[in-house]
Every structure is written in structure tokens, then in C-alpha cells.
Amino acid sequence: MGTITRTFANNITTSGVFKPTAFNNASFDNVTAVPEGAVEGGNMVLLSTQTASSSASISFTSGITSTYKEYMFIFNNIHPATDSVEFYFNMSTDGGSNYNVTKTTTAFGAYQYEGDSSNALNYDGSGDLAQSTGYQQLNDNGALGNGNDESLSGFLHLFSPSDTTFVKHFVSTVQYYETGNYSINSFVAGYGNTTSAINAVDFKMSSGNIDAGTIQMFGIL
């Protein structure tokens, strides 16, 4: 048996499946495309990018379909025009005509003062919703400032929005610089209490416009 044949045989199991050792940089040299369906699970597909410019809100009213079981929204340097505000989101079942999905949520956060004199892991129930159709606050534990050194970044995961049997769960994590010179990591989770398909999502500030920043929507296979 030749060297090439032995090497090939050593990388296949007795059931005819390639072992992990069969794949390396050399085995994939000069690959320019992967056939559709060859790689499954975990792929993030960028569906839409919206950039704020003194925007009253940023809405995603298309692309949320049964094609993907999970959607991820990534926030990059969301900067408010107004000082001391909250960053909100809500969902719609009618393509964005109304953002009023009933939600039950919970939130907590960790903070560190810029001068290192105060820090804590904190639960603040004021950010929770209990069967409310109102917008959900994503920066819990403190208001977002509008200074040039103050902005918010993070993400929101929305699971199976097109499902018509179960409610719609979501989780969010954001990092932002609060008006009182605190760095805050905020965690929010909950569910939209509807079995109707969610087909639009809206983001806005509690007051004033979104001065700058981008929000990207990804579909996750």
C-alpha cells in the first residue's frame, strides 16, 4: 500500500466517515466556495444594516421570516441625542403597524464607577415588565448619556419569531457608559406572550432621537 493510500485510509473510520484529522489547511487549499448545504448549523447571515442619523427609531420590518430559527441584532456605538435616556425595543405581529406585543421580562446588571470607588452586581426591578405591551428597556441600572464618550453596544437574540405555537423568548446583553460616570453591563431577558408570528422589531430612545450608531440584523441557521 502506497504512502498516499495509507494516509487516506488512516483518516477514515471503519464506517466510512472522515476523522477530524482528515481536515487541515492543506486539505482545503485553494477552496473558493462551499456547496450550499455542505455546512449546517450556527451560520450567521447578515440580513440588514441600518445606520442612525438623528433617527426617531430604527425599525426592521422585513426579513424576519421562518427561514431562520433565531435572529440576532448587534448594536454598535448607539449614541443618543438626549442626555440621560433609555434604549428601548418592542416587537410587532402586523409588519410594524403596531409595536405592542405583551411581554414579561426581568433584568439585572453589574457596574463599576470610573473612579473605582463603587461597584456592584445589582438587580433593579424598575426595568422589569409584567404582561405589558410597552417598550422594554435594554439598558437597565442606569441612564445612557449623550456625551461623546458615552454610547451603548451589545446584542439582542430573538428566538423562533415565526413560530405560531409557542411564545417568543429573547435575551439581551449591552455595555454602556452611564451619565454618572459608571460602566454598566446590563442583562435583560423575557418573552413576548403571543403565539402569532413576530415579523418586525423596533428600537428607539425613551426620549429624543438616536443620534448615531448602527444596528445589524443577522439570521442564524
N, C-alpha and C positions, 0 to 999 in steps of 0.2 A: 504494500500500500504506500503510495507516494506521500510526500510531506503535505501537499495541499489537501489531498483526500483525507489524511489523518486529522488535520486541523479542522476541516469541515465536520467530520464525524464526531470529533470531541465536543463540538458546540451544539449538538442535537441530543435531546433526551431520547430514551427508548420508545417514547410515544410519538416521536417525530416533531417535537416542539423545540424551537430555538432556545438555548440557555441565554441568560443575561450577558455572559462573557462573549457571545457572538457579536455583540454590538459595541462598536467603539468608533473613534474619529475616522480611522482608516476605512472601516466598513461602510461609512456614509460619505466618503469623499466625493465631492462634486455633485451632490444631490441638489437639484434646483426646485423640486416640487414634490409634495407628498400627495398621493392619490386621495381623493375625497373618501372619508370613512375609514382611512387607514389608522388614524389616531382618534380615539374616542375618550370622552370624559375629561372635564377640567379645562377645556379650551375656553379662553376669554375672547370674545369677538366684539370689537369696538363698533357700536351701532350709531352713536351720535355724540357730538361735542358741541356744547353751547358756551359762548363767552359772554359774560355780563359786561354791560357798559351803561351804567346808571339805569339798570333794568328793574322794573317793578317786581318781576318774578321771572323764574326760568321754568318753563313747562316742557315736559316730554309727552307729546300727545300721539306719537306714532312709534311703531317698532316694539311695543310691549304686547307680545302675542304668545301663543302656545309653542312657538319654535324653541323657546328656552325655558327651562325649569327654574332658573334663578337669574335675577338681574342685579347688577352692581353699579351704583352711582359713586363716582370718585369726585371729591371736592378738592380743588386746587386753589389755595390762597383766596378764599371767599372774603371779600372786604366790603363792609357796609358803608353806606354814605352817611348814616346817622350814628352817633355815639350811643353806647350802652343799649344794645338791642339783642334780640334772639334770632337764631336761624331756624326757620320752620319748614316742615313739609307736610303734604297731605296727598291723598290718593283719590282717584275718580273711577267710577264704573260706567261713565257715559261720555268717554272721549275728551274729558276736560271741561264739559259744560258746567259741572259742579264738582268741587273738591270737598267732599263731606262724608267720607267713609267713617263709620263708627269704629273707634279704637279704644283698646285698653292697653296701657303701657306702664313701664317702670324705668327709672333712671338712677344712675349714681356716677360719681366722678372722683378723681384724685387731683389735688392741686399743690403747687409749690410757689411760694412767694419769691419774687425776683431777688429780694434782699436776704433770702434764706432764713427768715425769722418765723415763718409759718408754713406748715404743710399738713395734709391730712387726706385720708380716704373718707369720702363723705356721701351719705345718702340724703337727698333733698326731695321730699315728696311733692314739692310745688310743681315739679316738671312732669308729674305723672298725669295720665288721663284715665278716666273710668267711664267707659261707654260714652265717649264724647265724639262728636263729629268735627270738632275744632282741629286746627293745625297742631302738630306735635313739635315741641321744642327739641332741637337736637344738641344745643349747647347748654346742658344742664349745669348747675352750680355756679353760674356767674354770667354776666352780660358781656357781649362782644364789643370791643372798642373800634373806633374808626380811625385811629392814628395810623401813620404809615408803617409802624412796626407792629400793627395788630391785624390779624387775619385768622381764618379758620381753614383747616384742611382735614380730610378724613374720608369716610365712605359709609354707604348705606347698602345693605343687602336686602332684597325683596324676593321672597321665595314663592314659587308657583303662582304667580299673579293671575294666570289664565284658568286656574282650576275652578270648576263650578260645583265642587263637592265640599271642600274644606275652607276654613278661614285662611287669611293671608298673613303669615308671620314676617317680621322684619327685625333686623338688628343694625345698629349704627355705632360707630366709634369716630369721634372727632377730637382734634387737638387744636386749641386756640389760645390766644393771649387776651386775658380779661382786662377790663378797664382799670381795675385796681392793681395792675402790675403782677398778676398771677398767671402762671402757665397751667392750663387746665386740660386734663384728659377726661372726656365725657363719654359715657356709655348709655345708650338708650335701646330698649327692645320692647316689642309688643306684638299685637296682631290687629289686623283690620277685620272686624266682626261681620264679614259678608261672604256669602258663597257665590256672589256674582263675580265675574272676571274683572280684575283691575286692568285698565288699559291706558291710564295716564297718571303722571306724577308731577307735582308742582312744588317748587322751592321758593321761599321768599323770606324777607326780614319781618320782624314784628312791627317795625316802623321804618319808613323810608325805603330807598332803593338798595339793590345790590350794586355797589359802585364798580366792582371789578371781580375777576376770578373766572374760573372755568368749571363746568360740571360735565363729566363724561359718563355715558351710559354704555355698559357692556352687557352682552348676553353670555351666560355661562352654560356650556353644554353639560 
